[in-house]
């Protein structure tokens, strides 16, 4: 499998599972997709897909980020889907937990975006941040995660203003409850082992469809913020 110069190039972080994997599968229909992740088994499976190059990378290794960006022929789309979420209250959140969640959820996408901007400007490309309902409404017990997602919203809005003159479009797609491995793990940690109600959790493919809408926007316009919610959204975010 090799790079096809006939296709626009997309990068998707967190591309080995959940929302990121759904985005990879959707974009690979008409993009050459670099799917970034750390799960070796999942990366092996991704290498079987057409128009997908699976890349094992630690997003907190900023030198590795630089090497990866420097090796790319072009960048048309950059999707930040990698994230972590650990339930925490302010009274039990250690400095290490704050650092861990902000590092993955904010610092890593900020640096990867900075490194990719010269290539994105050449293509007048698209940046998509996968945020969360927790990025606009902080829920008790998710304070650290919510804070990191609020900050990611600020990054997206500030970046849009900074890059407008360069033609780089910036969007935020914010899912509510979604049936992903991360959310299933979070439910289990809280002692909730009930079956997933499909009307209370969106499917990752629905989030990927929102990303597709952003990427397919007409040349004169950009879609800036999309909220994706399950039909029966108990949190009402």
C-alpha positions as CSV (number, residue, x, y, z in Angstrom):
1,X,0.0,0.0,0.0
2,X,1.4,3.4,-1.0
3,X,0.5,7.0,-1.1
4,X,-1.8,8.0,-4.0
5,X,-1.1,11.5,-5.2
6,X,-4.6,11.6,-6.8
7,X,-6.3,11.7,-3.4
8,X,-6.4,14.5,-0.8
9,X,-4.5,13.6,2.4
10,X,-6.2,13.3,5.8
11,X,-4.7,12.7,9.2
12,X,-6.8,11.2,11.9
13,X,-5.5,10.8,15.5
14,X,-7.0,8.2,17.7
15,X,-7.8,6.3,14.5
16,X,-7.7,2.8,15.9
17,X,-11.0,2.7,17.7
18,X,-14.4,4.4,18.4
19,X,-15.0,7.7,16.7
20,X,-11.6,8.0,15.2
21,X,-11.9,4.6,13.5
22,X,-15.3,5.5,12.1
23,X,-13.8,8.7,10.7
24,X,-10.9,6.8,9.1
25,X,-13.3,4.4,7.4
26,X,-15.5,7.2,6.1
27,X,-12.7,9.5,4.8
28,X,-10.8,6.6,3.2
29,X,-13.6,6.5,0.6
30,X,-12.0,9.5,-1.1
31,X,-8.9,10.5,0.9
32,X,-5.6,8.9,1.6
33,X,-5.8,8.6,5.4
34,X,-3.0,8.4,7.9
35,X,-4.6,6.7,10.9
36,X,-2.6,7.5,14.0
37,X,-2.7,5.3,17.2
38,X,-0.8,3.1,19.6
39,X,-2.8,-0.1,19.6
40,X,-0.6,-2.5,17.7
41,X,-3.3,-5.1,16.9
42,X,-5.7,-2.4,15.7
43,X,-3.0,-0.9,13.6
44,X,-2.3,-4.2,11.9
45,X,-6.0,-4.4,11.0
46,X,-6.0,-0.9,9.6
47,X,-3.2,-1.7,7.3
48,X,-5.6,-4.1,5.4
49,X,-7.8,-1.2,4.4
50,X,-7.6,0.5,1.1
51,X,-6.3,4.2,1.1
52,X,-5.2,3.9,4.8
53,X,-1.7,4.0,6.2
54,X,-1.6,3.0,9.9
55,X,1.0,5.0,11.9
56,X,2.1,4.0,15.4
57,X,3.0,7.1,17.3
58,X,3.0,8.5,20.8
59,X,1.3,11.9,20.4
60,X,3.1,13.2,23.5
61,X,6.5,12.6,21.7
62,X,6.7,16.0,20.0
63,X,9.9,15.0,18.2
64,X,8.0,12.0,16.7
65,X,5.2,14.4,15.7
66,X,7.7,16.6,13.8
67,X,9.2,13.6,12.0
68,X,5.8,12.4,11.0
69,X,4.7,15.8,9.6
70,X,8.0,16.3,7.8
71,X,7.6,13.0,5.9
72,X,4.1,13.9,4.5
73,X,3.7,15.0,0.9
74,X,0.7,17.2,1.7
75,X,-2.0,17.7,4.3
76,X,-5.6,18.5,3.3
77,X,-7.5,17.5,6.5
78,X,-6.4,17.1,10.1
79,X,-8.8,15.5,12.5
80,X,-8.0,15.4,16.2
81,X,-10.0,12.5,17.7
82,X,-7.5,11.1,20.3
83,X,-8.6,11.8,23.8
84,X,-8.7,10.3,27.3
85,X,-11.4,10.6,30.0
86,X,-11.1,9.6,33.6
87,X,-13.8,10.4,36.1
88,X,-12.6,12.9,38.7
89,X,-13.7,15.5,41.1
90,X,-11.6,18.6,42.0
91,X,-11.2,17.2,45.6
92,X,-9.5,14.0,44.4
93,X,-7.8,15.1,41.2
94,X,-4.0,15.0,41.5
95,X,-1.7,17.4,39.6
96,X,-0.6,14.3,37.6
97,X,-4.2,13.6,36.5
98,X,-4.6,17.2,35.4
99,X,-1.4,17.0,33.5
100,X,-2.2,13.7,31.9
101,X,-5.6,14.7,30.6
102,X,-4.6,18.1,29.4
103,X,-1.5,16.6,27.7
104,X,-3.5,14.3,25.5
105,X,-6.7,16.3,25.1
106,X,-5.2,19.7,24.5
107,X,-1.4,20.0,24.3
108,X,-0.9,17.1,21.8
109,X,-3.5,18.4,19.3
110,X,-2.2,22.0,19.7
111,X,1.3,21.0,18.8
112,X,0.3,18.7,15.9
113,X,-1.7,21.5,14.5
114,X,1.1,24.0,14.8
115,X,3.5,21.6,13.0
116,X,0.9,20.9,10.3
117,X,-0.1,24.5,9.6
118,X,2.4,25.3,6.9
119,X,1.2,22.3,4.8
120,X,-2.5,23.1,5.6
121,X,-2.0,26.7,4.5
122,X,-0.7,25.5,1.1
123,X,-3.8,23.4,0.6
124,X,-6.2,25.8,2.3
125,X,-7.1,22.8,4.4
126,X,-9.4,21.8,7.2
127,X,-8.8,21.2,10.9
128,X,-11.4,19.3,12.8
129,X,-11.4,19.0,16.6
130,X,-13.5,16.2,18.1
131,X,-14.7,17.8,21.3
132,X,-17.6,16.8,23.6
133,X,-20.8,18.0,25.2
134,X,-18.6,18.3,28.2
135,X,-16.7,21.1,26.3
136,X,-19.6,23.5,26.9
137,X,-21.3,22.1,30.0
138,X,-19.1,20.7,32.8
139,X,-20.6,17.8,34.6
140,X,-19.9,16.9,38.3
141,X,-17.4,14.1,38.4
142,X,-15.9,14.9,35.0
143,X,-14.3,18.2,36.0
144,X,-10.8,17.6,34.7
145,X,-12.0,16.1,31.4
146,X,-14.5,19.0,31.0
147,X,-11.8,21.6,31.7
148,X,-9.6,20.1,29.0
149,X,-12.4,20.1,26.5
150,X,-13.4,23.7,27.3
151,X,-9.8,24.6,26.6
152,X,-9.9,22.7,23.3
153,X,-12.9,24.8,22.3
154,X,-10.9,27.9,23.0
155,X,-8.1,26.6,20.9
156,X,-10.4,25.9,18.0
157,X,-12.1,29.3,18.1
158,X,-8.8,31.2,18.5
159,X,-7.2,29.2,15.7
160,X,-10.1,29.9,13.3
161,X,-9.6,33.7,13.7
162,X,-5.8,33.4,13.3
163,X,-5.9,31.3,10.2
164,X,-8.9,32.8,8.4
165,X,-6.6,35.0,6.2
166,X,-4.6,31.9,5.3
167,X,-7.7,30.0,4.1
168,X,-7.5,27.3,6.7
169,X,-10.9,26.2,8.0
170,X,-11.4,25.1,11.6
171,X,-14.3,23.1,12.9
172,X,-15.4,21.6,16.2
173,X,-17.6,18.5,16.2
174,X,-19.0,17.8,19.7
175,X,-20.6,14.4,20.3
176,X,-22.8,13.8,23.3
177,X,-23.0,10.2,24.7
178,X,-21.5,7.9,22.1
179,X,-21.1,4.1,22.1
180,X,-17.3,4.0,22.2
181,X,-14.8,1.9,24.1
182,X,-13.8,4.9,26.2
183,X,-17.4,5.5,27.3
184,X,-18.0,1.8,28.0
185,X,-14.9,1.8,30.2
186,X,-16.1,5.0,32.0
187,X,-19.5,3.4,32.6
188,X,-17.9,0.3,34.0
189,X,-15.7,2.4,36.3
190,X,-18.8,4.1,37.7
191,X,-20.5,0.7,38.3
192,X,-22.9,1.1,35.5
193,X,-23.1,-2.3,33.7
194,X,-26.5,-1.8,32.1
195,X,-26.8,-2.6,28.4
196,X,-26.3,0.3,26.0
197,X,-29.6,1.9,24.9
198,X,-29.1,2.7,21.2
199,X,-31.4,5.7,21.5
200,X,-29.4,7.1,24.4
201,X,-25.9,6.7,22.7
202,X,-25.0,7.9,19.3
203,X,-23.1,5.5,17.0
204,X,-19.5,6.6,16.1
205,X,-20.5,6.5,12.4
206,X,-22.9,9.4,13.1
207,X,-20.0,11.5,14.4
208,X,-18.0,10.5,11.3
209,X,-21.0,11.7,9.2
210,X,-20.7,15.1,10.9
211,X,-17.0,15.2,10.1
212,X,-17.8,14.4,6.5
213,X,-20.3,17.3,6.4
214,X,-17.5,19.6,7.6
215,X,-14.9,18.3,5.1
216,X,-17.4,18.5,2.2
217,X,-18.4,22.2,2.8
218,X,-18.4,24.3,-0.4
219,X,-15.3,26.4,-1.1
220,X,-16.7,29.7,-0.1
221,X,-18.0,28.5,3.3
222,X,-16.9,26.7,6.5
223,X,-18.9,24.8,9.0
224,X,-17.6,25.8,12.4
225,X,-19.5,24.0,15.2
226,X,-21.6,20.8,15.1
227,X,-23.3,19.1,18.1
228,X,-24.1,15.4,17.7
229,X,-26.6,14.0,20.2
230,X,-28.5,10.8,20.6
231,X,-32.2,11.0,20.1
232,X,-32.9,10.4,23.8
233,X,-30.2,12.6,25.4
234,X,-30.6,12.3,29.2
235,X,-27.8,14.8,29.9
236,X,-29.5,17.4,27.6
237,X,-26.2,19.0,26.7
